[in-house]
Amino acid sequence: MRTLRLCTAILAMIPCAVYADLNGDFAACRRNILQIGSDPKSPAEQYCLGLSYAFALNHPKNRSTAASWFRKAAEQNYAPAQAILGYLYERGDGVRTDPVEAAKWYRKAAEQGHDDGLFNMGRAYEHGIGLTKDLGQARTYYSKAAAAGSRDAQQALAGLGQATEPLTPDQDKINAGLRLYKAKDFAGAAKIFQKLAEQGHPRAQYRMAYQYERGEGVRKNCDDAARWYRKSADQGYAEAQNYLGMMYEDGICVKEDWAEAVRWVRKSADQGNPDGIFLLGRVYQFGMTVPQSRQEAIRWFDKAGDKGHDQANYWSNQLKGRNTYIGFRNDAERDAVVGLKLRMVTLNIEPVGRTFRNSSERMAYLMQAGKQADDEEAMLQWEWKNREYKACRDAGGSGCIAPDPPR
C-alpha cells in the first residue's frame, strides 16, 4: 500500500485545519456512536452521526447521508457542523457545488468564534469562494483563527506575508515552494526545496525525495529519493518516516527489509502521526516481524481512526466483523492467491501469532493456504456429487455415475 494522505484538503472531504481539530471529535463520537444509534437527540449527536457516515466510524461510508446529518446539526446553530457543511458545498461532496452556500455556512460558524469557521472565512476571502476576493478581510479572519489556535491560519498568514513569526525556519520559502508545486511548476518548486534541503530543512528534504521518486521537476532517481527521505526521517519528520517505512516494506528504491520498515513506521506512530499509527496497525494485521494479532491491529486502527484516518476506520470495522478475513497486504498477494482459485474456505484461515520476516515468507504461507483451500473445495464438490450419485442409486435410477475421488 503506497498511498498516504499528504493533506486532507487534497485527498479527503475535510480541509487540513478542520482535520486537525477533529481529533477530539472522532474520539468522542467513536465512544458514543453505538449509544446514539440512528435516532440522535441533539445537534452534537447528529454531528457525530454525520462523522460516522463520512469516515466509516461505525457505518458504511456515505457522503450524502453524512451531509444530511451535518445539515440537521448546522441548522440548529452547531458550529462544527456548519464549518464542515460549508466545505461540502465548496467541494460538491455529498451535495451540489455551491460556493455561495459554502460561504454562508462558514460565516455562521465564524460568528460563533469557531476556529475552523474563521479559518475557512479567511480562505473564502483569499480565494473568492462565494465572496469577492478581499485580502484585508482574509487577513482579519486568519488572524482571528490563529488567535483561536489554528496553525493552518498561521501558515496562511505566513503565505500572505503577515505572520509575526514563522512556524519553522524558512517556512515562508516552504510555502512559496508549495504554491509553485500546486501550480504544477515542479521545476520551480524543486529549485526552492533543493536549496532548503541542502541546508538541512527536514520538510524540504521530504519534498525533494517526493519529487525525485516521481520525476517531477527533476530527473527521476530512486537513490536520491531514498537518500532525501532518510535525511528527513532521521530528523524526525513523520511523513518521511512513513514513506521510508513503506519503501523498505515493498523494496522500492531500497532493498526489502521489514525490520527496518517497522522501525520507521513505529517512530512515526510514536509521534502520534495518524498515517504512522495506521501503518503500525497493518504491521500487526499481517504479522510483519511481530506476531500476527487481529486485536492489536484493531487497537492501532482505532487510534488512527480517532485522529480521522478513514482507512483505519474501515479496517477496524472490517476486522471486528464476525468471520471476516484479514485481507491481503497488497495486490501482488491477492493476485497470487486468487490465481490459485482461492475459495471462501480460505477466509477462515488466519496466521494467528505467526511472524513473517519478509514478503517471501508471507507469500509461501498464502500459496499453501490457497492449495489447502483448493483441496478442501475439491473434497466438498466430491461429497456433493457423491450424495447425488447415492440418491440416484437409491431411487433406482439408471445411468448413475459415481464421481471420481478427489486427487
Buried (B, 14 or more C-beta within 10 A) or exposed (E): EEEBBEEBBEEBBBBBBBBBBBBEBBBBBBEBBEEBEEEBEEBBBBBBBBBBBBBBBBBEBBBEBBBBBBBBBBBBEBBBBBBBBBBBBBBEBBBEEBBEBBBBBBBBBBBBEBBBBBBBBBBBBBEBBBBEEBEEBBBBBBBBBBEBEBBBBBBBBBBBEBBEEBEEEBBBBBBBBBBBBEEEBBEBBBBBBBBBBEEEBBBBBBBBBBBBBEEBBBEEBEEBBBBBBBBBBBBEBBBBBBBBBBBBBBBBBBEBBBEBBBBBBBBBBBEEBBBBBBBBBBBBBBBBBBEBBBEBBBBBBBBBBBBBBBBBBBBBBBBBEEEBBBBBBEEEBBEBBEEBEBBEBBBEBBBEEBEBEBBEBBBEBBBEBBEBBBEBBBEEEBEEBEEEBEEBEEEEEEEBEEBEEBE
